[in-house]
Amino acid sequence: MRSVKNKTWLHATGIIILFILIGTSIYGYSFYKSLTKSIETMHQPIDREKSVKRQEEITLTKKDPFSVLVLGVDEREGDRGRSDTIIVLTVNPNLNSVKILSIPRDTRTEIIGHSTVDKINHAYAFGGVEMSIATVESFLDIPIDYFIQINMEGFTEIINSVGGVTVNNDLEFTNVDQHFPKGEITLNGEQALSFSRMRYEDPRGDFGRQLRQRQIIQAVLKKGASISSLANYKEIFQALGNNIKTNLKFEEMIDIQKNYRTAVKTVEQSSINGSGTKIDSIYYFIVPDEEKERVQAEMKEHLK
């Protein structure tokens, strides 16, 4: 399924840059000071050698294809949490395209560095971002160059900072005390979190929940990039700094925004086929070997 509407996913690698392009001339020094402070807070280097899956360092100024692991984490006080949203983006400016792959959180696979076979989202609980990257690299057999971690528990702060978001809901449901009618709805932070977490009333199960989470994140990026939202830029930057972590450096964000704009001309969403089963009374999503090989080949081809 292809749609240029999904180009906002590329901006997940450089959302702050959108504010630079739109608002620096408007807000001047105060804007830039808030911006750089937010980026410093967001930046999180990882304790990890160069990926064994990549033979040479990528060079963004040369428009090398690259990959990004997006983790949506329910992170509560005193608990690292699990990465309940796992999305891999591959960006290829030479093909003018972006591929988006959602990995079901219950996917059964080897957890690299933990010597166990478990649900893929447990990698984050066991070893944080580093173990998540290593596990996803092994599962897809591709290098992961960058990561973006979004704290879903604190995502309400981001949503409220941009004045709420609007999504198109394709399934009427009630979650706890919140009712969500079918059609276009506007949500505040608390409502959006409830909207994105529901899965038991959805016949699509976790796939439906993944869809709603993508809708919320896309809506936030779209709203945050609008000029009308920039009146609250200090609040927005603070919310981003509090709830987003990435190993992308400021200069790398600049390079991506400068050299990879054409990559959003074609955006393709990919999914992984499989089936659910219980092993020792625990539910897992099982991906057949032939399906895994198909997905790996597709991602490798896109990264060249």
C-alpha positions as CSV (number, residue, x, y, z in Angstrom):
1,M,0.0,0.0,0.0
2,R,1.6,3.2,-1.1
3,S,0.7,6.7,-0.1
4,V,2.6,10.0,0.0
5,K,0.4,10.9,3.0
6,N,2.7,8.6,5.0
7,K,5.7,10.8,4.2
8,T,5.5,12.1,7.8
9,W,7.2,8.9,8.9
10,L,10.4,10.1,7.4
11,H,10.1,13.2,9.5
12,A,10.4,11.0,12.5
13,T,14.1,11.0,11.8
14,G,14.2,14.8,11.8
15,I,11.0,16.3,13.4
16,I,13.0,19.1,15.0
17,I,14.3,20.2,11.6
18,L,10.8,21.0,10.5
19,F,10.6,23.6,13.2
20,I,13.9,25.0,12.0
21,L,12.7,25.4,8.4
22,I,9.4,26.9,9.5
23,G,10.1,29.0,12.5
24,T,13.7,30.1,12.9
25,S,13.2,33.3,11.0
26,I,10.1,34.0,13.1
27,Y,11.4,33.4,16.6
28,G,15.1,34.0,16.2
29,Y,17.4,33.5,19.1
30,S,14.8,32.3,21.7
31,F,13.5,29.7,19.3
32,Y,17.0,28.4,18.5
33,K,18.0,28.3,22.1
34,S,14.9,26.2,23.0
35,L,15.5,24.0,20.0
36,T,19.1,23.2,20.7
37,K,18.3,22.5,24.4
38,S,15.6,20.0,23.3
39,I,18.0,18.2,20.9
40,E,20.6,17.9,23.6
41,T,18.1,16.3,25.9
42,M,16.9,13.9,23.1
43,H,20.3,12.8,22.1
44,Q,21.2,9.4,23.6
45,P,24.4,7.7,22.4
46,I,24.3,3.9,22.6
47,D,27.0,1.6,23.9
48,R,27.5,-0.4,20.8
49,E,30.1,-1.1,18.1
50,K,29.4,-0.7,14.4
51,S,26.8,-3.2,13.2
52,V,28.2,-6.5,12.1
53,K,25.6,-6.4,9.3
54,R,27.2,-3.3,7.8
55,Q,30.7,-3.5,6.2
56,E,31.2,0.2,5.7
57,E,30.1,3.3,7.5
58,I,27.2,5.1,6.0
59,T,27.7,8.7,4.7
60,L,24.6,10.8,4.8
61,T,26.2,13.5,2.7
62,K,26.7,10.9,-0.1
63,K,23.0,9.9,0.2
64,D,23.7,6.3,1.4
65,P,20.5,4.3,2.2
66,F,20.0,3.9,5.9
67,S,17.6,2.3,8.4
68,V,15.9,3.5,11.6
69,L,14.4,1.4,14.4
70,V,11.4,3.2,16.0
71,L,10.4,1.9,19.5
72,G,7.2,2.9,21.2
73,V,7.9,2.1,24.9
74,D,5.5,2.0,27.8
75,E,8.0,3.4,30.3
76,R,6.8,3.8,33.9
77,E,8.7,4.9,37.0
78,G,10.9,2.1,38.3
79,D,10.2,-0.1,35.2
80,R,12.0,0.0,31.9
81,G,8.9,-1.4,30.2
82,R,8.6,-3.2,26.9
83,S,8.7,-1.9,23.3
84,D,5.1,-2.5,22.4
85,T,5.6,-0.7,19.1
86,I,8.4,-1.9,16.8
87,I,8.8,-0.3,13.4
88,V,11.7,-0.3,11.0
89,L,12.1,2.3,8.3
90,T,14.5,1.9,5.4
91,V,15.3,5.1,3.5
92,N,16.7,5.0,0.0
93,P,17.1,8.4,-1.8
94,N,18.5,6.8,-4.9
95,L,15.2,5.0,-5.4
96,N,13.2,8.0,-4.0
97,S,11.5,5.7,-1.5
98,V,10.9,4.8,2.1
99,K,9.7,1.4,3.4
100,I,7.9,1.0,6.7
101,L,7.8,-2.4,8.3
102,S,5.8,-3.1,11.5
103,I,7.0,-6.0,13.6
104,P,4.3,-7.6,15.8
105,R,5.4,-7.3,19.4
106,D,4.6,-11.0,20.1
107,T,6.9,-12.3,17.3
108,R,8.9,-15.3,18.6
109,T,12.6,-15.0,17.9
110,E,16.0,-15.3,19.4
111,I,16.8,-12.5,21.8
112,I,20.4,-11.6,20.9
113,G,22.6,-11.2,24.0
114,H,20.2,-13.0,26.3
115,S,20.5,-16.6,25.0
116,T,16.7,-17.1,24.9
117,V,13.9,-17.4,22.4
118,D,11.1,-15.1,23.4
119,K,8.8,-12.3,22.3
120,I,10.7,-9.7,20.3
121,N,9.4,-6.9,22.5
122,H,11.1,-8.5,25.5
123,A,14.5,-7.6,24.1
124,Y,14.0,-4.0,25.4
125,A,13.0,-5.2,28.8
126,F,16.1,-7.5,29.0
127,G,18.7,-5.1,27.5
128,G,17.3,-1.8,26.5
129,V,17.8,-0.2,23.1
130,E,21.1,-2.0,22.4
131,M,19.5,-5.4,22.8
132,S,16.5,-4.4,20.8
133,I,18.7,-3.2,17.9
134,A,20.8,-6.4,18.0
135,T,17.6,-8.6,18.1
136,V,15.9,-6.7,15.2
137,E,19.1,-6.8,13.2
138,S,19.3,-10.6,13.6
139,F,15.6,-11.1,12.8
140,L,15.7,-9.0,9.6
141,D,19.3,-9.7,8.7
142,I,19.9,-6.0,8.0
143,P,21.9,-3.3,9.8
144,I,20.1,-0.8,12.0
145,D,21.8,2.5,11.8
146,Y,19.7,4.7,14.0
147,F,17.0,4.4,16.6
148,I,14.2,6.7,17.9
149,Q,12.6,5.8,21.2
150,I,9.2,7.3,22.0
151,N,7.9,7.1,25.6
152,M,4.2,6.2,25.0
153,E,3.4,6.8,28.7
154,G,4.6,10.4,28.4
155,F,3.2,10.9,24.9
156,T,0.2,12.6,26.4
157,E,2.5,15.5,27.2
158,I,3.5,15.8,23.5
159,I,-0.1,15.6,22.3
160,N,-1.3,18.2,24.7
161,S,1.6,20.5,23.9
162,V,0.3,20.7,20.2
163,G,-3.3,21.1,21.3
164,G,-4.5,17.6,20.6
165,V,-4.6,15.5,17.4
166,T,-7.2,14.5,14.8
167,V,-7.4,10.9,13.5
168,N,-9.8,8.9,11.3
169,N,-11.1,6.1,13.4
170,D,-12.2,3.0,11.4
171,L,-13.6,1.0,14.4
172,E,-16.1,2.2,17.0
173,F,-15.2,1.0,20.5
174,T,-15.0,1.9,24.2
175,N,-11.8,1.5,26.2
176,V,-12.2,1.9,30.0
177,D,-14.4,5.0,30.3
178,Q,-13.5,6.5,26.9
179,H,-15.8,6.0,23.9
180,F,-14.4,6.4,20.4
181,P,-17.0,6.8,17.6
182,K,-16.2,5.8,14.0
183,G,-15.0,8.6,11.7
184,E,-12.9,11.7,12.2
185,I,-12.2,12.4,15.9
186,T,-10.1,14.9,17.9
187,L,-8.3,13.6,20.9
188,N,-6.4,15.1,23.8
189,G,-3.3,13.4,25.3
190,E,-5.1,11.1,27.7
191,Q,-7.7,10.1,25.1
192,A,-5.0,9.4,22.5
193,L,-3.1,7.1,24.8
194,S,-6.3,5.1,25.5
195,F,-7.1,5.1,21.8
196,S,-3.7,3.7,20.9
197,R,-3.5,1.0,23.6
198,M,-6.8,-0.8,23.0
199,R,-6.5,-4.2,21.2
200,Y,-8.8,-6.7,22.9
201,E,-12.0,-5.3,21.3
202,D,-10.4,-5.1,17.9
203,P,-10.9,-8.2,15.7
204,R,-7.4,-7.4,14.2
205,G,-5.8,-7.8,17.6
206,D,-2.3,-6.3,17.9
207,F,-2.4,-5.3,14.2
208,G,-5.3,-3.0,14.9
209,R,-3.4,-1.5,17.9
210,Q,-0.3,-1.0,15.7
211,L,-2.4,0.9,13.1
212,R,-3.9,3.2,15.8
213,Q,-0.4,3.9,17.2
214,R,0.9,4.8,13.8
215,Q,-2.1,7.1,13.3
216,I,-1.4,8.9,16.6
217,I,2.3,9.4,15.9
218,Q,1.6,10.6,12.3
219,A,-1.0,13.0,13.6
220,V,1.4,14.5,16.2
221,L,4.1,15.0,13.5
222,K,1.7,16.7,11.2
223,K,0.3,18.9,13.9
224,G,3.7,19.7,15.3
225,A,4.9,20.8,11.9
226,S,2.1,23.3,11.4
227,I,2.8,27.0,11.8
228,S,-0.2,27.4,14.1
229,S,1.4,25.0,16.6
230,L,4.7,27.0,16.8
231,A,3.1,29.6,19.1
232,N,3.7,26.9,21.8
233,Y,7.2,26.0,20.6
234,K,8.8,26.1,24.1
235,E,6.2,23.7,25.5
236,I,6.5,21.5,22.4
237,F,10.3,21.3,22.5
238,Q,10.2,20.5,26.3
239,A,7.7,17.7,25.7
240,L,9.8,16.2,22.8
241,G,12.9,16.4,24.9
242,N,11.2,14.6,27.8
243,N,9.7,11.8,25.8
244,I,11.9,11.1,22.7
245,K,15.4,9.7,22.7
246,T,17.6,9.1,19.6
247,N,21.2,8.5,18.7
248,L,20.9,10.9,15.8
249,K,23.1,14.0,16.1
250,F,22.0,17.5,15.2
251,E,24.3,17.5,12.1
252,E,22.9,14.2,11.0
253,M,19.3,15.5,11.3
254,I,20.4,18.4,9.1
255,D,22.0,16.1,6.5
256,I,18.9,13.9,6.4
257,Q,16.6,16.9,5.9
258,K,18.9,18.3,3.2
259,N,19.8,15.1,1.3
260,Y,16.8,12.8,1.7
261,R,13.8,14.9,0.9
262,T,13.1,13.1,-2.4
263,A,12.9,9.8,-0.6
264,V,9.4,10.5,0.5
265,K,8.1,10.4,-3.1
266,T,7.2,6.8,-2.6
267,V,6.3,5.4,0.8
268,E,5.4,1.7,1.1
269,Q,4.1,0.0,4.2
270,S,5.0,-3.6,4.7
271,S,3.7,-6.2,7.1
272,I,4.8,-9.6,8.3
273,N,2.5,-12.6,7.8
274,G,2.3,-15.4,10.3
275,S,0.0,-17.0,12.8
276,G,-0.7,-16.9,16.6
277,T,-0.1,-20.0,18.8
278,K,0.5,-20.8,22.4
279,I,3.6,-22.5,23.7
280,D,3.7,-23.4,27.4
281,S,0.4,-21.4,27.7
282,I,2.1,-18.2,26.4
283,Y,0.9,-16.6,23.2
284,Y,3.4,-16.0,20.4
285,F,3.2,-14.8,16.8
286,I,5.0,-17.3,14.6
287,V,6.7,-16.2,11.4
288,P,7.3,-19.1,8.9
289,D,10.9,-19.3,7.6
290,E,9.8,-18.6,4.0
291,E,8.0,-15.5,5.1
292,K,11.0,-14.3,7.2
293,E,13.2,-14.8,4.1
294,R,10.8,-12.9,1.9
295,V,10.8,-9.9,4.3
296,Q,14.6,-10.0,4.7
297,A,15.1,-10.0,1.0
298,E,12.8,-7.1,0.5
299,M,14.5,-5.0,3.2
300,K,18.0,-5.9,1.9
301,E,17.1,-5.0,-1.6
302,H,15.9,-1.6,-0.5
303,L,19.1,-0.9,1.5
304,K,21.2,-2.2,-1.4
